[in-house]
Amino acid sequence: MRNFIWSLLLFTSAISMSFSQGNNEKGTYLSTNKGQKIKLNLLDGNKYELVFYSGDYEVKGDSLLFAKNVEAQTNFNLSFKVDKKAKSVKVKFLDPSYYSFYIGTQKGKEEIKYQRISDIKTKIDPEWKQTDLNFEIEKADFLYLAFEDNYNPTTVNKYALPKDVSEITISYELAVLGDLKISGFFDRQTNQLIISEKSGLNPLVFTNEKDPQPAAKTSKVTPLESLSIANWTYPGKEDVLLSDDFGTGIVVADTAVAVQDVASYNTYNFKLKIENNLNKAISATKESNNNKFLGVYFNSKKEAKESFDLFIKDQETQAGYSMYDAYNPVYDVFNYYLAGADDKKWLKNNKITNDPSVIVLNGQGNVLAAAKSDLEAQKYQFSYYGDFYRKLQRADAFVTMNAILKNKKASDADVIKAFNKASVLEASYDYESEDVPADANSTEFVFTKTALDKKEVAASWKKLIEAHQKDTKSDMYLVETIVREIKNQGFTKQLFNVDKVLNDTDFLAIDYLIKHSEDIENKRTEFNSAAGELHSVGNPVSEISNALQLNVYASQYGVTGNINKEKVNSIYKKMIASGKGNFDAYRNYFDYLGQVEDKDGSNTTFLKEFNTYFESNLAGTSPIEKLDTIFASLDAASSYSYDGWNMFKDYHSNLANNAAWTVVLKPQNSNFIKDAIKWSEYSLVVTKNNPYYLDTLAQLYYKDGQKQKAIETQTLAVKYLSNVTEEETADEIKETLAKMQNGTY
């Protein structure tokens, strides 16, 4: 966090207030959101004093020493809601505007699982538009909240969670002066009393000291433990060091504190349109631009209309709360309809006999789920958040795919939509729960089960891919579906829970991506940011090379099927030959080739391809500058754009050394000795005095007949051995030097 230097004087100034002349506005007001630690004194003559803290002090010479405040047990405020039917816990973190917050959960005595709040915020609200953060956590016994400070020990608070907790609201009370040490001095030249300390600044709310103070809406939850931990960490935690100046080089020194108005929390005034007949309600749901469902409530009792209206009002409020200050279709995922006497035939045709019942339909009017229940008992289900919406999406994908397969006149767009709908389902779904027998009379929702034939789905997909081979422009929904399918995340995985190696249809689909790669790259930013939709299509060449790499991993870990090596090589060569092969394509290609041998036991294919890359991109003068040029052109999704320059540089020196070492190891690769020496010398230019690289180069020199040069280089390899070098490797390097010196190498 940026630190502000405050001169915290008891200062007076003119102030404009909106009190009427008849009110007695003079007096002392206390902050309501800072534990009454801050006072606002309104004085005669329209003057004010803003007192940020009060307490005891001691005078020593010209200095003032202020007594340390009694430490607060915790600055976190929590409130809980309980619901026995809740499957997960909704968390609302009010204004988490600091990167230093962490949340952890613990089941019994298991390991605590922490998440950085800023990571959750970035995933749910990438542009950080919303003030508050809403997310879900799994059920647990204990909750941990941590505040990490660069200048003080981390505070970690442990809370016991109620058994049936369904919602947790969290806020953090950032004290203006908190418990930090403050000091001051008299400046005799200016006759001023100066008080300063590093602190943050939050909006303030005041009430008159003479008036009764408002009672807290919820009692403060006391943590089971409240610890102050220096250098706090947990397994997998990445350290984020925040400087005083956020990298700007500017440190702000404020001589006066600006008092900000308190902004009330914005809630969008969202309204649902309730249709007066079922057909209109289904049509309105179908016309929606996002994955929307229709909740139908059937209850023959007179009070059904009243309870339905209350439910609608609550849903509008919740959706508006999520949308914050403007309409956002992401949270508008349900329409609603109250079934009446005119719908009895439809209910009968769909075998809805329970009274009351809650039914959920898709935009085609297909029943996806039904519960023998009133609406009040199920209202917690109807939200963008939570597992219910995800299960509806899955049921809808099955139903939609089944309808497409049976409809011989289905349009091309509808077929693409059906495959895309299945492909973008969340991969974390619990497939095993699908095998649980359904009870039609359950008071919980029973989901529609639809059986699909794997061969029939595959045939339809093949027909679709073949039909689009001559396209002049790319269809981004088809592109997204292809990308997920070739990465084993698509419809085959989602519908049948099956992993596979790339087949002929997949390679044909990859050709589609290569052909339209430039068009896809031009369109994907707009596609990924489409309003009300969630997409994440990356650079097409990177997506293909990653898919090919995943294909290798799949074959290594028991997935049925054989890799078509010729087609894999062909795909890589197509990307590279077309000039569209980026660093990720080369990297995955080399990794793939490094794992396969040619028929004669050599690595000729790998060495040839690496030499082409080396001569085109790395060889010549200014190797570091050349690497820097490649690094600057990396796609944002590349892992090395996150890992950083040093990792990128090390990758290339390692790659060059590994290629050279392959020549050392196998006599079949001896034709590449001259090239391997260049690669090895390059590795040492990029990463100097590496004993492993020196050992490689020395052995290549020796094999090339440059024995004296080999001995000199191997001597350097021994010289630069260190305590981090593996003992076995160090012994081998020393032994190799001895053999070179006595002529037995």
C-alpha positions in Angstrom: 0.0 0.0 0.0 1.1 3.5 -0.6 1.9 5.3 2.6 0.8 8.8 3.3 2.7 11.1 5.7 0.2 13.0 7.8 0.6 16.2 9.8 -2.2 15.4 12.2 -2.8 18.8 13.8 -5.9 19.8 15.6 -6.7 22.2 12.8 -9.5 24.7 12.1 -10.9 25.8 8.8 -14.1 27.0 7.2 -16.6 24.3 6.5 -19.9 24.1 4.6 -22.7 22.1 6.2 -26.3 21.5 5.0 -28.0 22.0 8.4 -30.9 24.3 8.7 -30.7 27.4 10.9 -33.2 25.9 13.3 -30.9 22.9 14.2 -28.3 23.1 16.9 -25.5 21.7 14.8 -22.6 22.7 17.2 -21.1 20.0 19.3 -18.9 16.9 19.0 -19.6 14.1 16.5 -18.1 10.6 16.7 -17.2 8.3 13.7 -19.6 5.4 13.5 -17.3 3.2 11.3 -14.1 3.7 13.2 -15.1 2.7 16.7 -15.7 6.3 17.8 -11.9 7.0 17.6 -12.3 10.1 15.4 -14.1 13.2 16.5 -15.5 16.1 14.5 -16.0 19.3 16.7 -18.3 21.9 15.2 -17.4 25.3 16.7 -18.8 28.8 16.8 -18.2 30.9 13.6 -18.7 28.0 11.3 -15.3 26.5 12.3 -14.5 22.9 12.8 -11.8 20.7 14.5 -11.2 17.2 13.1 -9.6 15.1 16.0 -8.1 11.9 14.6 -7.1 10.5 18.0 -7.1 11.4 21.7 -5.2 9.9 24.6 -2.3 10.5 26.9 1.1 12.0 26.0 4.4 12.8 27.6 6.6 15.9 27.1 10.4 15.4 26.8 12.2 18.5 25.8 10.7 19.6 22.5 9.3 16.2 21.8 5.9 14.6 22.5 5.6 10.9 23.1 2.1 9.5 22.7 0.9 6.5 24.7 0.3 3.4 22.6 -3.3 2.6 22.1 -4.8 -0.5 23.6 -4.6 -3.1 20.8 -7.9 -4.1 19.3 -8.5 -7.8 19.1 -9.3 -7.7 15.4 -10.2 -5.2 12.7 -12.3 -7.7 10.9 -16.1 -7.6 11.3 -18.1 -10.7 10.4 -21.8 -11.6 10.3 -23.3 -14.9 9.5 -26.5 -16.3 8.0 -27.5 -19.9 8.3 -29.5 -22.2 6.0 -29.6 -26.0 6.5 -30.1 -26.5 2.8 -27.1 -24.5 1.7 -24.6 -26.6 -0.3 -21.9 -24.0 -0.2 -21.1 -20.7 1.6 -21.6 -17.3 -0.1 -19.1 -14.7 1.0 -19.5 -11.0 0.6 -16.3 -9.0 1.3 -17.1 -5.3 1.6 -14.7 -3.1 -0.3 -11.6 -5.4 -0.4 -9.5 -2.6 -1.9 -6.2 -3.9 -0.5 -3.9 -6.6 -2.0 -3.0 -7.7 1.6 -6.1 -9.8 2.5 -6.2 -13.6 2.5 -9.1 -16.0 3.3 -8.5 -19.6 4.4 -10.7 -22.5 5.2 -10.1 -25.6 7.3 -12.0 -28.9 7.7 -11.3 -30.4 11.1 -7.5 -30.7 11.5 -6.8 -30.7 7.7 -4.4 -28.3 6.2 -5.6 -24.7 5.9 -6.4 -23.7 2.3 -5.6 -20.0 1.7 -6.5 -17.8 -1.2 -5.4 -14.2 -1.9 -8.5 -12.0 -2.0 -7.1 -10.0 -4.9 -6.7 -13.2 -6.9 -10.4 -14.0 -6.4 -11.3 -10.4 -7.3 -9.3 -10.6 -10.5 -11.0 -13.8 -11.6 -14.6 -12.7 -10.8 -14.3 -9.0 -11.6 -11.2 -8.7 -14.0 -11.7 -5.0 -14.5 -12.3 -4.3 -10.8 -15.5 -2.4 -11.5 -17.4 -3.5 -8.4 -16.8 -2.1 -5.0 -17.7 -5.3 -3.1 -16.6 -8.9 -3.8 -19.1 -11.8 -3.9 -17.8 -15.3 -4.2 -18.3 -18.8 -2.7 -16.3 -21.1 -0.6 -16.8 -24.7 0.3 -18.3 -25.8 3.6 -15.7 -25.8 6.4 -15.3 -25.9 10.2 -13.0 -22.9 10.5 -12.5 -19.6 8.6 -9.1 -17.8 8.6 -8.7 -14.1 7.7 -5.3 -12.5 7.4 -4.1 -9.0 6.8 -0.5 -8.8 5.5 1.4 -5.6 6.1 4.9 -4.9 4.7 5.8 -2.9 7.8 4.3 -5.0 10.6 3.7 -8.7 11.4 0.7 -10.3 9.6 -2.5 -10.5 11.7 -4.2 -13.9 11.3 -7.6 -14.5 12.8 -9.3 -17.9 13.2 -13.1 -18.1 13.4 -15.4 -21.1 14.2 -18.1 -21.3 11.5 -21.7 -22.1 12.5 -22.8 -25.6 11.5 -25.3 -24.5 8.8 -23.6 -21.3 7.7 -24.8 -20.2 4.3 -23.6 -16.6 4.0 -20.7 -14.6 5.5 -20.4 -10.8 5.3 -16.9 -9.5 6.0 -15.6 -6.0 6.4 -12.3 -4.6 7.5 -12.0 -1.6 9.8 -8.8 0.1 8.8 -8.0 2.3 11.8 -6.8 5.8 10.9 -4.0 5.6 13.5 -4.6 2.1 14.7 -2.0 0.8 17.1 1.1 2.3 15.4 3.5 4.4 17.4 3.1 8.1 16.8 5.2 11.0 17.9 5.4 14.8 17.5 7.5 17.8 18.2 7.3 21.6 18.7 8.8 23.6 15.8 9.9 26.7 17.7 10.6 28.6 14.5 7.1 28.2 13.2 5.4 27.7 16.6 3.6 24.6 15.2 2.9 21.3 16.8 3.6 18.6 14.2 2.3 15.0 14.6 3.0 12.4 11.9 2.6 8.7 11.1 2.1 6.4 8.1 -1.5 5.4 7.7 -4.4 4.9 5.2 -7.4 7.0 4.6 -11.0 5.8 4.7 -14.4 7.7 4.4 -15.8 8.7 7.8 -19.4 8.9 9.2 -20.2 11.0 12.2 -23.1 11.3 14.7 -23.5 13.9 17.5 -21.9 12.8 20.7 -25.0 13.9 22.7 -27.3 11.7 20.7 -27.7 8.0 21.4 -25.1 6.1 19.3 -26.6 3.7 16.7 -26.5 0.1 17.8 -24.5 -2.3 15.7 -26.7 -4.3 13.3 -24.7 -7.4 14.2 -22.5 -8.2 17.1 -18.9 -8.5 16.4 -17.7 -12.0 16.0 -14.8 -12.9 18.3 -12.1 -15.0 16.7 -10.9 -18.2 18.4 -7.3 -16.9 17.9 -5.8 -13.6 16.9 -2.1 -13.8 16.1 0.5 -11.4 15.0 3.0 -13.3 12.8 6.1 -11.9 11.2 7.0 -13.2 7.7 3.6 -15.0 7.5 3.3 -17.5 4.7 1.5 -20.7 3.7 2.3 -23.5 1.1 2.1 -22.1 -2.4 1.9 -18.5 -1.4 3.6 -16.0 -3.8 5.0 -13.0 -2.1 3.8 -9.6 -3.4 6.0 -6.8 -2.2 4.2 -3.5 -2.3 6.4 -0.4 -2.3 5.7 2.9 -0.9 5.4 4.5 -4.3 3.9 1.7 -6.5 6.9 2.0 -8.7 6.3 5.6 -9.6 9.2 6.9 -7.5 6.8 9.4 -5.8 6.1 9.5 -2.1 3.2 11.7 -1.2 3.5 14.0 1.8 0.2 15.4 2.9 0.2 18.4 5.3 -3.6 18.2 5.6 -6.1 15.4 5.4 -8.9 15.6 3.0 -12.2 14.4 4.4 -14.1 12.3 1.8 -17.9 12.1 1.5 -19.2 8.7 2.2 -20.6 7.2 -0.9 -23.6 5.0 -0.4 -23.4 1.5 -1.9 -24.8 1.5 -5.4 -27.5 -1.0 -6.4 -28.9 -1.2 -9.9 -32.7 -0.9 -10.0 -33.2 -4.2 -11.8 -36.7 -5.2 -12.9 -37.9 -8.6 -14.2 -40.6 -8.8 -16.8 -43.1 -11.4 -15.9 -45.1 -12.6 -18.9 -48.8 -13.4 -18.7 -48.7 -16.8 -20.4 -46.2 -19.7 -20.6 -45.5 -19.5 -24.4 -44.5 -15.8 -24.1 -42.3 -16.6 -21.1 -40.5 -19.4 -23.0 -40.1 -17.2 -26.1 -38.6 -14.4 -24.0 -36.2 -16.8 -22.4 -35.1 -18.2 -25.9 -34.5 -14.7 -27.2 -32.1 -13.9 -24.4 -28.5 -13.4 -25.5 -27.1 -15.5 -22.7 -27.7 -18.9 -21.1 -31.0 -18.0 -19.5 -33.5 -20.4 -17.9 -37.2 -20.1 -17.0 -38.3 -20.8 -13.5 -42.0 -21.9 -13.4 -43.9 -22.0 -10.1 -47.1 -24.0 -9.8 -49.2 -23.7 -6.6 -53.0 -23.9 -6.6 -53.3 -22.1 -3.2 -54.6 -18.5 -3.2 -51.6 -17.1 -1.4 -49.3 -18.4 -4.3 -49.5 -15.1 -6.1 -48.4 -13.1 -3.0 -45.5 -15.4 -2.3 -44.5 -15.4 -6.0 -44.5 -11.5 -6.0 -42.3 -11.4 -2.9 -39.9 -13.9 -4.5 -39.7 -11.8 -7.6 -39.0 -8.7 -5.6 -36.2 -10.5 -3.7 -34.6 -11.8 -6.9 -34.7 -8.3 -8.4 -32.9 -6.9 -5.4 -30.3 -9.7 -5.4 -29.6 -9.3 -9.1 -29.4 -5.5 -8.8 -27.0 -5.9 -5.9 -24.7 -8.0 -8.0 -25.0 -5.7 -11.0 -23.9 -2.8 -8.8 -24.6 0.4 -10.8 -25.5 -0.8 -14.3 -27.3 -3.6 -16.1 -25.1 -6.7 -16.5 -26.6 -9.7 -18.3 -24.1 -12.0 -16.6 -26.3 -11.9 -13.5 -29.6 -11.9 -15.3 -29.8 -15.7 -15.8 -33.5 -16.5 -14.8 -36.9 -15.5 -16.1 -39.9 -16.5 -14.0 -43.5 -17.4 -14.6 -46.4 -18.3 -12.3 -48.4 -21.2 -13.7 -52.2 -21.0 -13.5 -55.4 -22.7 -14.6 -54.5 -22.2 -18.3 -51.4 -24.3 -17.9 -52.9 -27.5 -16.6 -52.6 -29.2 -20.0 -49.0 -28.3 -20.2 -48.4 -29.6 -16.7 -50.1 -32.8 -17.5 -48.2 -33.4 -20.7 -44.9 -32.9 -18.9 -46.0 -35.1 -16.0 -45.9 -32.4 -13.4 -48.4 -33.7 -10.9 -47.1 -32.3 -7.6 -48.8 -29.3 -6.1 -46.8 -27.2 -5.3 -43.9 -27.6 -7.8 -41.0 -25.6 -9.0 -39.9 -26.4 -12.6 -37.0 -25.0 -14.6 -37.1 -24.9 -18.4 -34.6 -23.9 -21.1 -35.4 -21.6 -24.0 -37.0 -24.4 -26.0 -39.4 -25.3 -23.3 -37.7 -28.5 -22.3 -37.9 -29.4 -18.6 -34.4 -29.4 -17.1 -35.3 -29.8 -13.4 -38.3 -30.1 -11.1 -38.9 -30.2 -7.3 -41.9 -31.1 -5.2 -41.6 -27.9 -3.2 -42.9 -24.4 -2.7 -40.9 -21.5 -4.1 -39.8 -20.1 -0.7 -37.9 -23.3 0.0 -36.0 -23.1 -3.3 -35.3 -19.4 -3.6 -31.6 -19.8 -2.5 -31.0 -21.8 -5.7 -31.9 -19.1 -8.2 -28.6 -17.2 -8.6 -25.8 -16.9 -11.0 -23.6 -18.1 -8.1 -23.8 -21.6 -6.9 -24.0 -25.2 -8.1 -27.6 -25.2 -9.2 -27.1 -22.9 -12.1 -24.1 -25.0 -13.2 -26.1 -28.2 -13.1 -28.8 -26.6 -15.2 -26.3 -25.6 -17.8 -25.1 -29.2 -17.9 -28.6 -30.6 -18.2 -29.4 -28.1 -20.9 -26.3 -29.1 -22.8 -27.4 -32.8 -22.9 -31.0 -31.9 -23.8 -29.9 -29.5 -26.5 -27.4 -31.9 -28.0 -30.0 -34.7 -28.1 -32.4 -32.4 -29.9 -29.9 -31.4 -32.5 -28.9 -35.0 -33.2 -32.6 -35.9 -33.8 -33.4 -32.8 -35.9 -32.2 -33.5 -39.4 -33.1 -30.0 -40.5 -31.2 -28.2 -37.7 -29.4 -25.2 -39.0 -25.6 -24.9 -39.0 -25.7 -22.2 -36.4 -27.8 -24.4 -34.1 -25.4 -27.3 -34.4 -22.4 -25.0 -33.6 -24.3 -23.6 -30.6 -25.1 -27.1 -29.3 -21.5 -28.2 -29.4 -20.3 -24.9 -28.0 -22.8 -25.1 -25.1 -21.4 -28.5 -24.1 -17.8 -27.5 -24.6 -17.8 -24.5 -22.3 -19.2 -26.3 -19.2 -17.0 -26.2 -16.2 -14.5 -29.0 -16.0 -14.7 -29.3 -12.3 -18.2 -30.9 -12.3 -18.7 -34.0 -10.2 -19.5 -36.6 -12.8 -20.1 -39.3 -10.3 -23.2 -37.6 -9.0 -24.9 -38.2 -12.3 -25.2 -41.8 -11.5 -27.3 -41.2 -8.4 -30.9 -42.5 -9.0 -33.5 -39.7 -9.2 -36.6 -39.6 -7.0 -39.4 -38.0 -8.9 -41.1 -37.0 -5.7 -38.0 -35.4 -4.2 -38.4 -32.0 -2.4 -35.0 -31.2 -3.9 -34.5 -30.6 -7.6 -34.4 -33.7 -9.8 -32.5 -33.0 -13.1 -33.5 -34.4 -16.5 -31.1 -37.2 -17.5 -30.5 -37.5 -21.3 -28.6 -40.4 -22.8 -26.3 -39.6 -25.7 -24.5 -41.9 -28.1 -20.8 -41.2 -28.3 -20.4 -42.4 -31.9 -23.4 -40.4 -33.0 -22.0 -37.2 -31.4 -18.6 -37.8 -33.0 -20.1 -38.3 -36.4 -22.1 -35.1 -36.2 -18.9 -33.2 -35.1 -16.9 -34.6 -38.0 -19.6 -33.6 -40.5 -19.6 -30.1 -39.0 -15.8 -29.7 -39.3 -15.8 -31.0 -42.8 -18.5 -28.6 -43.8 -16.5 -25.6 -42.7 -13.2 -26.4 -44.4 -13.8 -23.9 -47.2 -14.9 -21.0 -45.0 -13.3 -17.7 -45.8 -13.9 -16.2 -42.4 -13.8 -17.9 -39.0 -16.8 -18.6 -36.7 -15.6 -17.7 -33.2 -18.1 -20.0 -31.5 -16.7 -22.9 -33.6 -13.2 -21.7 -32.9 -13.8 -21.8 -29.2 -15.4 -25.3 -29.4 -12.4 -26.6 -31.4 -9.9 -25.2 -29.0 -11.5 -26.8 -25.9 -12.0 -30.1 -27.7 -8.4 -30.5 -28.9 -7.3 -29.6 -25.3 -9.4 -32.4 -23.8 -11.7 -29.9 -22.2 -14.5 -29.9 -24.7 -17.8 -31.7 -25.4 -16.2 -35.2 -25.4 -14.9 -34.7 -21.9 -18.0 -32.9 -20.7 -20.7 -35.2 -22.1 -18.9 -38.6 -21.7 -16.1 -37.9 -19.2 -13.5 -39.3 -21.6 -10.0 -38.2 -22.4 -8.6 -39.0 -25.8 -5.5 -38.5 -28.0 -6.0 -36.3 -31.1 -7.9 -38.1 -33.9 -8.4 -37.3 -37.6 -11.3 -35.0 -37.0 -9.2 -33.1 -34.4 -6.4 -32.6 -36.9 -8.9 -31.4 -39.5 -10.2 -28.9 -36.9 -6.7 -27.8 -36.2 -6.2 -27.1 -39.9 -9.2 -24.8 -39.6 -7.5 -22.8 -36.8 -4.3 -22.5 -38.7 -6.1 -21.4 -41.9 -8.0 -18.7 -40.0 -5.3 -17.8 -37.4 -4.9 -14.2 -38.5 -8.7 -13.7 -38.6 -9.1 -15.3 -35.2 -6.4 -13.1 -33.7 -8.2 -10.0 -35.0 -11.5 -11.1 -33.6 -10.7 -12.8 -30.3 -10.4 -9.6 -28.1 -13.9 -8.5 -29.0 -15.2 -12.1 -28.7 -13.7 -12.6 -25.2 -15.3 -9.3 -24.0 -18.8 -9.9 -25.5 -21.4 -8.5 -23.1 -23.2 -11.2 -21.0 -20.9 -14.0 -22.3 -17.8 -15.6 -20.9 -15.1 -16.6 -23.3 -11.3 -17.0 -23.1 -9.9 -17.9 -26.5 -6.1 -17.3 -26.6 -3.7 -16.8 -29.5 -4.6 -19.6 -31.9 -1.0 -20.8 -32.5 -0.4 -20.9 -28.8 -3.7 -22.8 -28.3 -2.7 -25.4 -30.9 0.8 -25.9 -29.6 -0.5 -26.3 -26.1 -3.1 -28.8 -27.3 -0.4 -30.8 -29.0 1.7 -30.8 -25.8 -1.3 -31.9 -23.8 -1.8 -34.7 -26.3 1.6 -36.0 -25.5 0.9 -35.9 -21.8 -2.4 -37.7 -22.3 -0.7 -40.6 -24.2 1.9 -40.9 -21.3 -0.8 -41.2 -18.6 -2.8 -44.0 -19.9 -5.3 -42.4 -22.3 -6.3 -45.0 -24.9 -5.0 -44.4 -28.5 -1.8 -43.8 -30.3 -0.3 -40.5 -31.2 -0.1 -39.9 -34.9 3.5 -38.6 -34.9 3.5 -37.7 -38.6 0.4 -35.5 -38.3 1.7 -33.9 -35.1 5.0 -33.0 -36.9 3.0 -31.8 -39.9 1.0 -29.4 -37.8 4.1 -27.9 -36.2 5.7 -27.5 -39.6 2.6 -25.9 -41.0 2.6 -23.3 -38.3 6.3 -22.6 -38.6 6.5 -22.6 -42.4 3.6 -20.2 -42.6 5.5 -17.7 -40.4 2.8 -18.0 -37.7 4.9 -20.2 -35.4 5.6 -18.2 -32.2 7.8 -19.0 -29.3 5.3 -21.3 -27.6 4.9 -23.3 -30.8 8.6 -23.8 -31.0 9.0 -24.6 -27.3 6.3 -27.3 -27.4 7.6 -28.6 -30.6 11.1 -29.1 -29.2 9.7 -30.6 -26.0 7.7 -33.1 -28.2 10.6 -33.9 -30.4 12.9 -34.4 -27.4 10.7 -37.2 -26.2 10.7 -39.2 -29.4 13.5 -40.9 -31.3 13.9 -41.5 -35.0 13.8 -45.0 -36.3 17.6 -45.3 -36.3 17.7 -44.3 -32.6 19.1 -40.9 -33.4 17.5 -37.5 -32.7 18.0 -36.2 -36.2 14.5 -34.6 -36.6 14.8 -32.7 -33.3 18.4 -31.6 -34.0 17.5 -30.4 -37.5 14.5 -28.4 -36.3 16.4 -26.9 -33.4 19.3 -25.9 -35.7 16.8 -24.1 -38.0 15.4 -22.2 -35.0 18.9 -21.4 -33.7 20.2 -20.1 -37.0 17.0 -18.0 -37.6 16.5 -16.5 -34.2 19.6 -17.0 -31.9 22.8 -17.2 -33.8 25.1 -14.2 -34.6 26.0 -11.1 -32.7 24.1 -9.6 -29.8 22.4 -12.8 -28.5 20.9 -11.0 -25.5 19.3 -8.4 -27.6 17.9 -11.0 -29.9 16.4 -12.8 -26.9 14.9 -9.6 -25.7 13.2 -9.0 -29.0 11.6 -12.5 -28.9 10.6 -11.9 -25.2 8.9 -8.6 -26.1 6.8 -10.3 -28.7 5.4 -13.0 -26.4 1.7 -13.5 -26.3 0.2 -12.4 -23.0 -1.0 -15.9 -22.4 2.5 -17.4 -22.6 3.7 -18.8 -19.4 7.0 -17.0 -19.9 5.3 -13.6 -20.0 4.5 -14.4 -16.3 7.7 -16.2 -15.4 9.8 -13.3 -16.5 12.9 -12.5 -18.5 15.4 -14.5 -16.4 13.3 -17.7 -16.8 13.0 -17.0 -20.5 16.8 -16.5 -20.9 17.5 -19.6 -18.8 15.1 -21.6 -21.0 17.2 -20.8 -24.1 20.5 -21.5 -22.6 19.2 -24.8 -21.3 17.6 -25.7 -24.6 20.9 -25.1 -26.4 22.8 -27.1 -23.9 20.3 -30.0 -24.0 20.5 -30.1 -27.8 24.3 -30.1 -27.7 24.3 -32.8 -24.9 22.1 -35.0 -27.2 25.0 -35.0 -29.6 27.5 -35.9 -26.9 25.4 -38.9 -25.8 24.7 -40.7 -29.1 27.1 -41.6 -31.8 24.2 -41.6 -34.3 24.1 -37.8 -33.8 27.8 -37.3 -34.6 27.0 -35.4 -37.9 25.9 -32.5 -35.7 29.1 -32.0 -33.7 30.1 -28.8 -35.4 26.6 -27.3 -34.9 26.5 -28.6 -31.4 29.7 -26.7 -30.5 28.0 -23.5 -31.7 24.9 -24.3 -29.6 27.0 -25.1 -26.5 29.1 -22.0 -26.9 25.9 -20.0 -27.1 24.6 -21.4 -23.9 27.7 -20.1 -22.1 27.3 -16.7 -23.6 23.8 -16.4 -22.2 24.6 -18.1 -18.9 28.3 -17.8 -18.0 30.4 -20.2 -16.0 27.8 -22.9 -15.7 29.7 -26.2 -14.9 27.1 -28.3 -16.7 27.4 -26.3 -19.9 31.2 -26.2 -19.7 31.2 -30.0 -19.3 29.0 -30.4 -22.5 31.3 -28.0 -24.5 34.5 -29.7 -23.3 33.3 -33.1 -24.4 32.2 -31.8 -27.8 35.7 -30.2 -28.3 37.3 -33.5 -27.4 35.1 -35.4 -29.9 35.9 -32.8 -32.5 39.7 -33.4 -32.0 40.3 -30.2 -30.1 41.8 -32.0 -27.1 43.8 -29.2 -25.4 40.8 -26.9 -25.7 38.6 -29.7 -24.2 40.9 -30.1 -21.2 41.0 -26.3 -20.6 37.2 -26.1 -20.7 36.7 -29.2 -18.5 39.1 -27.6 -16.0 36.8 -24.6 -15.8 33.9 -26.9 -15.3 35.6 -28.4 -12.3 36.5 -24.9 -11.1 32.9 -23.7 -11.1 31.4 -26.7 -9.3 29.7 -25.6 -6.1 27.8 -27.0 -3.2 24.6 -26.9 -5.1 25.9 -29.2 -7.8 24.7 -32.8 -7.4 27.4 -34.9 -5.9 27.1 -37.6 -8.5 27.3 -35.1 -11.4 30.3 -33.3 -9.8 32.1 -36.7 -9.5 31.4 -37.4 -13.2 32.7 -34.0 -14.3 36.0 -34.5 -12.3 36.3 -38.1 -13.6 35.9 -36.8 -17.2 38.7 -34.3 -16.7 41.0 -37.0 -15.4 40.2 -39.2 -18.4 40.9 -36.3 -20.8 44.2 -35.6 -19.1 45.4 -39.3 -19.2 44.1 -40.0 -22.7 41.4 -42.5 -21.7 38.4 -40.5 -22.5 
